[in-house]
Amino acid sequence: MGRGVPLLLLNTAIATVALLMYLLASSTAPVVVEGSDRPSQTDPYEPNDAFQQAHGPVISGATYRAAISPASDYDYFYVQMPVIGVLEAVVDEANFSGELEMFNENHSNPFDSQSFYSGKAAWSHVRLPAGTFWIVVRRSSASGASTGPYRLRVFVPGIPIATPNSPFPTPGTDPYEPNDAFAQGYGPLVPGTKHLAAISPNSDHDVYVVQLKEVGDLEVVVDEATFSGQFELYNVDDQHRQFRSKSFYEDGPGRETVRLPAGTFWIDVSGSSSSGTGEKRYSLRAFYPAAPTPTPLPTARPTVDPKLLTIKSFLPWAIRPAP
């Protein structure tokens, strides 16, 4: 018994030292998500490398800051749409070339694919039925070995947009932000009002809403620009298709006039990929019939009793013949 006690104490001491060494190592080593070779602080949504690992359901309008690393990485997210409508996904703030792809239950081929790269956002907008859909972000073959962080936002019809959790990069310079997608479109615009705004960062899109109450001409003017860019007009068909595009420059405004039926339309302002860095200011005005022109009422014609329409009724009293 006397020999057993020191041996037990020695074993206890050895186990305690081993436990302390393990805890010390665990507190200093990066936290690695199970099944992933990347620390969790690099991409909090990992592991999401397959349809079965997809992160979600995504919150409509929320900002997801993730990363492609290593170069072979694929990031999967899934969306649950409660109603039919236009599903929008935007990937920007990336310094590498990549693809934004959308899938339905047929996981073999994407039904929509958009490219992004430094200075250009990928913006996918497709009208879909209610159901579950998947979004995949990956590096493109043209990107070489380049990897890095990116920003993903998804706008789901039938679900209120979450309060933006990512402030505009230069707060106060553009009072209409966030307006980076159809679901965030600013408006409806007041006809003729000047809107002073900015494109920042380079991949920024500014979306505005116009509502025509009757058939008429929509005139759009973008001027006072400090960069080269373009504005595009979209209608409210199944996929918000673009139907007009016009360029503008520092020394030349962009103007477009098109006759449209009554309905809702969108104006998208963006910078060209070669327009340099830094904040890009511009002015936007839209002219269009703001309200239906009332149809004038017919002029009321006085009614006269035919019995009174006699010669005598038109003669002055002074010259009327005596009865």
Order of alpha helices (4+ residues) and beta strands (2+ residues): alpha-beta-beta-beta-beta-beta-beta-beta-beta-beta-beta-beta-beta-beta-beta-beta-beta-alpha
